[in-house]
Amino acid sequence: MPHPTNREIADRLREIRTLMEFAGEAFFKFMAYERAAETLENAAPLGVEVDIDRLTELPGVGKSIAARIATIARTGTDPYLEELRARYPSTLLEVLAVQGVGMKTAQQLFERLGIASLADLERALDGGALAEMPRLGAKSIENIRRGVLAYKGRTRRTPLGVALPIAREVIAFLRKVTDAQDLTAAGSVRRQEPTVGDVDVICTSENAELVVAAFTAWERAEAVLAEGPTKASIWLAGGLQIDLRVLPAHLYGNLLQHFTGSREHNIQFRELAVRKNLRVSENGIVDLTDGRTIVCRTEAEVYATLGMAYIPPEMRLGVGEIEAARDGTLPLVLDVHDLRGDFHMHSTWSDGRDTLDAMVAACAARGYAYHAISDHSWGRGRIGMDPEELRAQRVRVRELGQRYGIRTLCSSEVDILADGTLDYDDAILSGLDFVVASVHSAFNQSRDEMTARLLRAIESPYVNVIGHPTGRNVETFAGYDFDHDAVFAAAARTGTALEIDGQPSRLDLPSPLARRAKEFGVTFTCDSDAHGVAQLENVAYAVGQARRGWITSAEVLNARPLEEVLAFVEAKRARGADADDNV
């Protein structure tokens, strides 16, 4: 049985947390599990062999919870979790996930009506049983009915690549039909989480009710889940929930900081504020010594009030950024404008949708100094290129570079075969300017086999980048298992870059692993993996993951001038030649 991923372990911790609260445990006890779960999701993957002492170095993870994490990583569950499951049906989590059903309501429904599942709740709604419950009026019952509708549509988390365009769409709509200002996507979308539970949009206006009314009337809204004078929630087809919050302009900084999160970041931020005798919320920062409220037009002012440097939203994960912002060690992370090129894209010569000409022209139009066409090698079957086609493409690439005034590197995305050899031999690879090597098959190899496979590819003097290094799909596959530290050390030693692939379904290298790789001195690339001109924009997603991993422009190969890129390639080939001479 494959070992649980960090997200799966975090889900178990959240289940413990929820059932503890349902059982009436103390707030500080169950919230410890909530904090640990969020921290774990943003930590490097654990694998099976878990170092408990290292776990306790993570914010919010004490020895007892670390021991539970280790047990779950090894067995998939924990005795305390099984004890809670024996007391309460696991389907209670369905009821608690319905918007409009709070913890106290769920406890009453369970005790009085025996409601322990979504199906039980639906029967009670249809039969009118909820009307007999104290403190549940007609409006509350209608909110629960709407919540059930949203829950049934919300079958899974939404990929960032789907949620972000929707956030931009609703922002454009509100900008067009209302006087709303400062329209911004907040929450997990702004933090560039690979998948999101919902979309948060905030704005400022002196006519909040009119903005809310326009929002709830948006034609894409399938249902209105909640509506008030300054906030509302709607549900879109497919189950995505969008929440809107509107406040006056002078509170924009406070509002944006509060609703960007993450939860763990905000908890640590509030704890710091308390130590300074302050209380923070979206409505301002209250100085408890004199009752004065400090309102902030910008987020930078919010952080400065607590004596901190501004923290980019992607870094607000509760994994050390608060301390770094206080002591002046927070790095200046990569910005999309730092990129000078893109090493990974495809044309109609393999499985791309746009021609080679179109891709080169589009990269020139973006202002890139260079880029690489990395069509697939011939092991990919009908979508791959045989050596003769590769040579023909190389001639065409040279011609187009002169036409558009951009340096197009002759490259290929070469398959790393099951034994670690490459899909083209060295004679072919040596004729390329650049090589991206990727795993596209045999994902079920053992940890040792996959590690050896990647290490062998890294040792090739012609491999410049390992493409999408874990092979993950953000919705369906956590990635193949390998010894991350061994691969990172080898990549740093040999001068092999690791890719952060911006294709929204990949976002690979995942940001926790990127931050770990950074500790080894690894060089990264941020690439679009574009299969068409429109997808060249994917580099923004790659940059978002790099920022989550604390990566700076100095650590990114395609943020460097062309001559440094070519020197990077040549240095590895020279080391390989030296090694051959010494054999």
Helices and strands as residue ranges (DSSP letters): H 6-22, H 27-41, H 52-55, H 63-75, H 79-87, H 92-96, H 103-113, H 118-127, G 129-132, H 138-153, E 158-159, H 160-177, E 181-186, H 187-190, E 195-196, E 198-204, H 208-216, E 221-227, E 231-236, E 241-247, G 249-251, H 252-260, H 263-275, E 278-281, E 284-287, E 293-294, H 299-305, G 313-315, H 321-327, G 336-338, E 341-342, H 356-365, E 370-373, G 378-383, H 387-404, E 407-410, E 413-415, H 426-429, E 436-438, H 447-459, E 465-466, H 484-494, E 497-501, H 511-519, E 524-527, G 533-538, H 539-548, G 553-555, G 557-559, H 562-581
